[in-house]
Amino acid sequence: MASPSSRSSAPGSSSEPGTISDVRPQLLGHPVGLSLLFLVEMWERFSYYGMRGLLVLYLTAALAAHQVGVGEYGNTLRITQAAVEPESAAGGGGNPAKPVVVDLALKVVVGATASAQASLTRMGSSDTASPLVFQRLMREADGAKPGAFIWRPAAGEGAGLSAPTFSVKPGERPAADGEIRFRVSNPGDRPIKLTMKLLRPFSEDELKPLIDAAKLDEAGEDKPRDPAEVEAEVRGRDNPNYKVYFRVNDGTSVVSTTIPPDRARDADAPPFDVTLDINRMDSGRSWTKSSAGTLYGWYTGMAYLLPILGGLLADRLIGTHRSMIVGALLISLGHIVLGLSGLGSMALDSRGMSVFIFGLALITIGTGHFKPSVSVMVGQLYQQGDPRREGAFSIFYMGINTGAFLCNLVCGYLAVKYGWHYGFAAAAVGMILGLVCYLIGRPIFLAGVGEPTAEQVSRGLARKAWVFLPTGIAAAAGVAALFDAGVLGMFDAFMSKAWVFTTLIVLSVAYAAWFIGKQEPGDRGPVATIFIYMLFNAVFWLSFEQAGSSLTTFTDELTDRRLGFIWDVVPTPQFQSINPLLIILLAPIFGVVWVALARRGKSFGQPYKIGMGLIFVGLGYIVMFFAAQRLNTGIAKVSMIYICGCYFLHTVGEIILSPTGLSYVSKTAPARHASGLMGIWFISSFVAGLAAGKVSALVDPIIEGKVELPWKFGGQADFFLLFVVSSCAAGIVILLAGPLLTRMQRNRQD
């Protein structure tokens, strides 16, 4: 669960200033101050991972009609059915032919006298050509199980596909049992590919400048496309500002499956049901997955990048103690702002979204101050050469994962039960608690730790640490203003252009070659391995960081989360607690294994640990590939065992790979370039986090066929196979290159 940036200090940070002698109270063989830093780090991770687990879910959730005011609101559900060609049916996807398209009008009425019930309007002749049969289901009490209910096919008028109209009272959250459900069957003799999508159309006034801009871009290409093709492509885009009020099968994303003929369906296979409903919780932001994935990528990426600057500021200006306090205050303020962004009309309008971005920016800036500082202070508790230092960081690492485990249980529950912004604000409570505990305990257990150097004191720099608090607030406000003005969107679009991306890669490779070439002959090989391992680590974290984006939305929309005890339905964010729990349980076991292997002279070198980590993360996506393939067979949701199995394999890969990165850099880098190479390593983590969000944005385009891949299995299976191929291929490559890379290292045992 802990990212690369959360395991060590940032570049420029040192454990020398402020190191104390071992004369303070001890607990289990370590200074009590370690327990205090464990506690404050636990609460900081509580806040960060609490936000990470909620972000994409909040952004993509539909608006809640009961919050938008009196009136009528509607969306259109496009249902596309196409027979699968016989020769391609076995492939799971197939090429659809002669699609039948039905546009279903969904409406919700908000009024003072409205009930929470939904009415139906018969589709009439519009569904007569449908190769699939949609049978309306009615909810009935289960006489055999008190409190339970079952769904039975309706009879008579209105039993087929119908257009629902929901009605709610303003300001009153509707009951959670008013959905409309249809059972889908296939009486024919060929599989039918079924795709359902809530349309997000542009108005004609909005389309014209987009079409003109697209045609202008094509004019500059060597082989421009036909103008009609360009216009059709633009008209097929989703309007990111269009508001969605409904959920289809518990989500706002594209739903895709293949319904086999009834006679070919296994007798024990669950039927495919289509559930139509309004949002009965608090409003989300109705963003597309693409937009949400992009923001998620920038958020996680900046949380990796800014500790570089924060570590330098702490080392050279204000000391780690003051930098950590500044960071904790900014993080706390950021979560408070996130909570406030959901008050009143701000929960729905652009002003509230700008306030939300302000809060996110505060958190990332605060993380930049906090993360490198608290890590360095752990090292300052011990003298150089103290054998307990490595064990101290292992204990500290448990604090990271304890916070990550608890936050999703607490924040996820509050978000689902009471509203998104209760979950956001709860993270602020955690950070404030951690800061209060630190300030109370510091004079007793951490006096002298994290203080500025004598030079910083003499220059009066430390006394000016408070300046970074308003500076951070002003910087975050500037980010929010740029977002509101659309500048950040334009910057992201520019950075996403193929030629910009290619140019950055070429420049990065050229810089790496130049940097390696200027080293002393004995340092060139070791420095080259740092750059090589950095690349493979980035591939690992790009795949791993899907946990907060594409894997979370898969859990939310396509996983059967009914548990039957403790929770009726497990809140989606709580699945994010699986990884840190497994780390807490498995890390000590792996620690014993590594020690045993080292004693026998059979320890794994750096390239082999990276390769094994990559293969395990790829194996996790093989599990998800099979889950998505099962969804391609006319199953609405899959068992929780798939996502749990994926997280288990990812955790094993993380435990094998994660402790190696920054430690290897610190042992291998030439002394004069240690800080620079550490900074470069952090930049690779930023790139991986950003890329993870960008790649997660491809889920729906891949399902719809807008993004072509070399394989066609159908649905989300194509997306997950992308990570199987990339991760396993990268793992195999570095394993094969292991002997050569080991010879290039400074120490072959590293």
N, C-alpha and C positions, 0 to 999 in steps of 0.2 A: 504493500500500500504506500509506503513512504517513497517519495520520488528521489531521484539522484541528488537533488539539491537539498534534501532534508537529512542527509547522512553525514555531512561534513561542513566545514566552514567554507566561506567564499574565498576567492582569490584575494590575496593581500592580507588575509587574516593570519594572525600568529598566536601561538599559545604561550609565548614567552612573557610579555608584559603582564604583570598582575599574578603570575604563578605563585601559589602560596605553599608554605611548608606544611607537612602532615602533622599539625598540632591541634586540629579541630576535632569536635566530637565525631565519633565514627558510628556507622550503622551497617552491620553485615560486612565489615571490612572496608567500607568506603566512607568518605566524608558525608555528613548529613546533608551538606549543601548539594550533593548529587541528587538526593531525593527531592529537594526543593526545585532544582532545575528540571528534573523528571516531571514534576507536577505542572510547572508552567508550560513546558513543551507539550505535555499531554493536552492541555486546554487550548493551546494555539493550534495544534493539529485537529482538535475537536472543531474549531471554528473553520479551518480551511477545508477539511474533508466534508464537513457538514454542508458547506456551500457547494462544493463540487458534486455531491450526490443529488442536490436539488436543482441545479442550474438548468440543465437541458430539459428536464421534466417541466419545470416552471415556464420556460420560454415557449415550449411547443404545446402546452395545454390550451384548450379552447377558452374563449371568454365565457363567463357565467352570466346567463341571461338575467337572473334575478338581481344582478348588480348594474345592468346597463341602463335601466330606466324604462318607463312605460312605452310600449310600441310593439311592432312586429319585426322580427329578424329572421332571415332565412339564408340557407346555403343550398347548393345543388350537389347531390351525390351521383357521380357517373358510374354506372355499372356496365362493364364491358365483358361480353361472353364470346368466346371463339373456340370452335372445334379444333382439337390438336390433330395434326396430320399423323396418320397411323405409324409411319416409319420413324417419327420422332417422339412418339408418345412415351417410349420407354426411357427417354433421356430426362424426364421429369419436367422439362420446360416445353420444348417443341415450338413450332412456328404456327401461330394462330392464323386461321383462315376465315374470311367472311364474318367479321365480328358483328355481333348484335349489341347496340348501345342503347341503354335506357337511362335517361336523366330523371332522377327522383328528387322532387322538390321537398326540402325539409324546412319546417317553419316553427318558430316558437313565438308565442304571444305573451307579452308581459303586461299585466293589468291588475288593478287593485282587487277585482272580484274573480280573478282567474283561479282555477284549481290547479293541482299538480298533475292532473291526468293528461293523457295524450289521446287525440282522436285520429281517425284514419280516413284518407280519401282514396277510394279504389282507383287503380291505375287505368282501368278500362282496357282498351285495345292495345295500349302501348307495350304491354308485355306478352302479347299473344305469340310473337315470333321467338320468344325466349326459349332456347334449348334447355334451360334449367327451370326447375319448378321451385318457386318460393312459397312456402307454406307458413302462414301466420301461426305463432305459438301463443298460448295463453298461460299465464302463471296461476298455479293452483297450490293450495296447501297440501302437504304430504301427510296423509292421515297416519302413516306408519311411523313418522318421525315428527314429534311436536316441535314447532318452530321452523321446520324445514319446508321447502316448496319444490315443486317440479313444474316442468313446462310440457304442455300437451298441445297437439295440433288443434287449431280452431276449425270450426265447421261453418258452412253457409256463406253468406255475403261477407265480403271483406277478409276471406280466408287466404287470399293470395297476396301478391306484392302490392303494397299500399303506401301512399305518401303520408307521413305522420305530421301532425301539428301538435306541439306541446304547449302547455300554458302554465305559467308560474306567477307568483305574486312578487312584486318588487321588494327587494331587501330581505326576502325570506328564503333561506336555502331549502330547495325542494327535498322531499323524501328520497331515499336512495334506491327505490324499487319501482321506478316508473318507466323503465326502458321498453322499447318495442323490439320483438325478436321474430326472425323468420328462419325457418329451416330450409336448407337448400338440398335438393336432390336432382339426380341426373337420370331420367328415364330412357335416355338414348343409348346408343351402342359405342359412342366415342367419348374420350375424356374431353372435358370442357375447361379451358383456361378462364378463370374468373378474376377480374381486376376491379377493385372499387376505390374510388378516389373522390375526396371532397374538393371540388373545383375552387381555384383561386384566380378568377379571371381579372384581366385589366379592362378598364373602360376603353372605349374607342379613342377618347381624348388622350389617355395615357399611352395607348399603343402607338400612335402615330410617331412621336419623337423616338420611341424605342426602335421602331422599324427603320426610320430614316438613319439612325445612328448605326444600326447593324448593316444596312446597305452601304453606308460610307466606309465602314471597316472592311467589308468585303471588297470594295473597290481598290483597296490598297494591297490585296493579296495577289500572289502570282497567278492563281487559278480561282477567280471568284466564282461563287455559286450563283445559280439562277436566282433572280430577285424574288420570284414566287416561292422558291424553297426557303429563302432567308425569311420572308414574311411569315410563312407557315411555322418556321422554327420559333420565331419571336412570339407568335400567338399561342404557342404551346407552352410558354414559360409560365411559372407560377408567380403571381403578384405577391411579393413579400409583405405588403401592407394590407392585404385583404383579411378581413376578420372572420374567423370560423367559430361557430357556437355549438357545433355538434361533435359527437364522437361516434366512430364506426368501429365496432369490435374493440372498444376501450381506448381508441387512439385517434389521432388526426392525420395519420400517415396513410400511404398507399397500402392497400390490402391485396395480396395476390396469392392465388392457390390454383390447383388443378383438381376439379371435381371428377372422380372416376365414375363410370356407369354404375348404377345402383347394383346391378348383378355382379359387378366385379369388386365391390367394396367388401372388406372383411366383416364378418358378422359382429365382431367385438369392437370394430373401429367406431370411435365417437362420431356423431354427425357433424356437419358443418353448419353452424348457426351464424346468422348475421344479426348483430345487435346494434340498434340505433338509439342514441340517447343524447341528452343535453349534458353540459357540464354541471354537475350537482355539488361541486365544491366551490372554492374561490376561483376567481379568474386567473388564468395564465396570461400569456402575451400573444398567443395565436401565431407564433413564428413558424416558418417552415423549418424542417430539419436542417436544411442547408444553412440558413442564417444562424440557427442555434448552435450548430457544430462549429461555425466560424467563430462566434463569440466565445464558446467553450475553449477553442484552441488558443485564442489570444489570452484568455484568462489564465489557463494552466501554463502557457508558454511564458508569460510575463512573471508568473510566480517562480519560474526557474531562472529567468534572466536578471531580475532586479536585485537578487542577493549579491551579484557581482559588485554592483555599485554600493549596496549597503555595507558589504564587508570592507570595501575601501574607505568609506566614510568613517566606519567604526575604528579602523586601524589608524587612520591618519589624522582624524579630527576629534572625535568625542568619546572614544572608548566603547567597549562592548556593552557595559552596564546601561549607559544612557541611551545607546542606540536601541537596545532591546526594549526599554521603556517607551521610547518614541514609537517603535513598531507596534507594541501591544496596544497603545492608545489609539493609533491609526486603525488597527484591525478592529478594535471594539467599536470605534466610531463608524467604521464602514458597515458593520453588521447592524448597528442601530439605524443607519440611513437606509439600508435594505428593508428593514422592518417598516420604516416610515413611508417608503415608496409605495406601499400598498394601502395607504389610508385614503378613504373617500374616492374621489374621481381619479386620483393618481394611479389607482390599480388598473385603470383602463386606458389612460391617455398617454400621449407622447411625453408630456412633462414628467409623469411618473417614471417613464422608461429612462429618461435622462437622469433622474435622481437615482434610479437603480444602477446605472452605469457609474455614477459618481461614487456610490457605495462600493462597487466592485473595484474601482480604481484605488480607493482608499485601502482596501484589503490587500491588493497586490503590492502597493507601495509599502504598507506596513510590514508585509511578509519580507520584503527586501531588506528592511532594517532588522527584523527580528531573527530570521533564520540563521544567518551566519554568526550573529552575536551569541545566541544561546549555545550553539555548537562549540564555539571557541571557549566559552566560559567553562564548559565541561572539561576541556583539556587543561585549562588554567588551574583546576583543582589539584593537579598532580605535577610533581617534579619531572623533568625530562628523564626518561629511562625507567620511570615507575612502571612495573609490570602490570599494575592494576588498571592502567589507562585504557587498554583495549577492552577489558571487561566493563569498564565504566561506560564506554560508548555502546556496548551491547545492551546494558541496562537502559541507557538513554533511548536506544532504538525501540525498546519495548514501550517506552512512554509515547513515542510517536504512534505506534500501532494501537496502544490502549485508547488514545484519543480518537484515532480513526475508527476504532470499533464502536466506541460509545456514541459518537456524534450521529451516526446514521440511525441508531436505535432511537435516540432522543429527537433529533431534528426531523427525521423522517416521520416519526409518529405524530409530532405536533403539526407538521405540514399537512398530513393527510386528515388528521382529526379536526384541526381548528383553522387551518389556512396556511398558505405558503409563508407568509411573513412572520408567523409565529416561529416557524422553523428557522428562518433567517435570524430573527432576533435572539433565539435561544443560543445561537453560536456566540453572540456578543456577551451573554451572561457567562458562558464558559471562559471566554478570554478575560473578562473583568475579574472573575474569581481567581484565575491563575495569576494575574498581575497583583491582586491584593495579597495573596499568599506569599508571593515573591517579595513584595515590599515589607511585609511583616517579618518574614524570616531572614531576609538578607543581612540585617545588622548582626544577627546572631551566628548565622552559618556561612555567609558568603562575604563577610567584610574583607575588603581588599581585592576581591575578584572582579575583573571587568573594569577596573579603574583606568583612566587615561594615563599615558606616559608622562614623565616629568616635563618633557618638552611641550606636550599639549597643555599641561597645566600652566606652565610658565607663560605660554602665549595666550592664555585665557580662552582657548578653543572649547574646552569641556563645558565651561559655564554657558556657552552659547548653544548647547544641544537643543534647548527648547525651540530654537529657530526652525528646526527641521519639522516640527509639528505643524505650524501654519504653512510652511513650504510644501509639505506633503498634501495638506488640504487644498492649497491653491493649485498644485499640479493635478490632483484628482478632479477638481472643478474644471480645469482646462480641458481634461480628457472628455468630461461630460459635455462641455460646450462644443467641442469638435464633433462629438457623436451627434448632438442635436442639429448641428449645421450640415451634417452629411459628409464631413471631411474624412472621418475615419472609414466610412464605407468606400469612398473614392480611393483612399490609400490602400485599403485591402484589395479592391478590384485591380489596382495598378500592380500590387505585389503578386497577384495571382495570374498575371499574364504570362504566357509560356516563355516569351523572350526574356522577361525579367527574371523568371525562375532559372532559366538556362544560364543566363549571364552570371547570376549569383553562384551557381554551381561551378562554372568555369573559373571564376575569380577565387573561389574558396580552394579549389584544387591547386591553382597556381600559387596562392599564398602558402599552402601547406608545403608544396615542393620547394618554394623559396626559403621558408623557415627551416626546413630540414637541411637544405643545402648549406646554410650558413653556420650550422653547428660544427663543433669539433668532430673529427672523424670517429672518435669513440662514442659520441653522443647521437650520431645520425640514426643508427639502427633503433636504439631505444625510443628516440623522439618519433620516428616513423611509426613505431608500434602504437604510440599514444593516439596518433591521428587515425590509424586503422581501427583500433579498438573503439574509438569514439564513434566512428561511422556505424559499426555493428551494434553498439549500445543504443544509438539513435533508432535503429530499426526495431530493436526490442521494445523501447519505450513508446514508439509510435503505435505498435500493436497493443501493448499493455494498456495504454491510456484510452483505449476504446471503452474501458470500464465505465467511465462517467458519461459516455455519449451513446454510441450505437448499441453497446451491450445493455445499457440502462433502458433505452427505449424498447429493445427487444424484450426485456424482462417485463416492462410495463404493459406492452400491448399484446405480446404473443406467448406469454408464459402463464400457465394456470397456477396462480399464487394462493389457491385455497389450501389451507393447512388442516382445518378441522378441529384444532385445539389451540389454546393460547390466543391466536388471531383467527378470525374468520377468513380474512384475506391478508396476507403479509404485505405491508406497504413496500412499494418498489425500492425506495432508498435503503431499506434495511438489508437488502442483498449486498450492498456495498460493504457491510460489516463482515462478510464471509472472509475476504482476503486478509484483513488485519487479525482476525481471530485465528486463522490458520497459521499466520506468521508467528503469533505468540505461542501456539502449540508446537509448531514444527521447527522453528529456528533453533531451540536448544538441542533438538535431536540431530539436526544437521551439524550443529557445532561440535557435538561429540563425534560424529562421523568424520568431519574434517580433521580433528585432532588425531583420531585413530589412524587415518590414512597417512597423516604427516609423520607419525611415529614409525610407520612401516616404510616410509620413503616412497609412498604411492600417491602423494597429493597431486591434484590437478593444477596445471598451469593456467594462466590467464586466458589464452584463446580457447581452451577446452571448456572452461566455465562459461564463457560467453556463448560458445556454440551450443552447449547443453541448455542454457537458458533460452536461447532462441528456438530450439526444437521443442522445448516444453510449451512455450507460448503458442507455437504453431499447432501442437497437439490439442491445445485448448480450443483452437478454432476448428479443428477437425470435428470435435464434439458439437460445436455450434453449426457446422456445415450439415451434420446429420440431423440436428434439430430443425434446421430450415428445410431440409429435404423432406422431413416428415410433414411439415406444413404444406409442402407442395402436393400432398396426396389427399387434400380435402379435409384437413384437420385444422380447427380454428386456433387452438393453443396447444403447447407442448408442456410436458412435465417440468417441474423445477429442477429435476435431476440434471438436466442439460446445462443450465446456467451454473449450477453448483459445481458440476464436474469441470466446466471450463475454468471457473475461478480457482479450483483446487490445482489444476495443472499450471495455470498462470502463476500461482503462488510458489509452487515448487521451482519454476523457472526463475522467479524473482529472488528466492532465497539463494539459489546457486549463483546468480549473476550479480545481484545488486551490491553486495559488500565490496566488490572488486574495483569499481571505476575510479573514484577519487583517491582511494588508497594506492592504486597502481600509479596514478599520476604523481602523487606525493613522493613515492619511492623511486620513480624513474626519471622525472624531469630534472634537467640540469639546474643547479641552485639559482643561477642568474635568470632563469626563465620559468621558475616554479609558479609564480603568480599568474603569468601570462598564459601558460598552458592550462592552469586550473580554470581560468576565465574562459578559455576556448572550450574546455569540457562542459562548462555550464551553458555556453552558447549552444552546444549541440543538444543539450536537454531542452532548451527553449525551442529550437527548431523541431525536435521530436514532438513536444507538446502542441505546438502550433499545427504541425502537419497532421497530428492525430485528429484534431478538430476538423481540419479541411477534408481529410479522407472520410470521416464519419458523415460529412455532408453529402456523400455520393450514394447513400443507401437508396433513397427513393429514385433518383435518376437511373441507377442500375436496375432496379426492379421494373421501371417503366421502359427500359430499353433506350433511354436517352444517352447513356454512357455504355459503350460496347466493350466487353471483355473477351478474351480468346475462348472462353468457355460459356456454355449456356445450359445451366441446370435449372434455372428458373427461380424467381423470388429472391429472398435474401441469401440463399445458398451461394449465389455468385459472388456476393459481397464478402462473405466470410472466407470463401476459398482464396480470395486475394491475399489474406493474411496467412493462410496455410502455406501458400506458395512462397511469398516473400520471406516469412520468418524461417521456414524449414530450409529453403534454398540458402539463405544467408548463414544459417547454422551449419549446414553441410560444408559450405565454402570455407568458413573459418576453421572448422575441424580438420579439413584436408590440408589447409595451410598451416595448421598448428605447429608441426615440426620446424618449418622455416621461421615462423614468427617467434617461436621460443628461442631459437638461436639468435634472433635479432635483439632480444630483451637484454637488459643490463644484468638481470639475475634470472636464470632459467627456471628457478623455483617459484618465481612470483606468479 
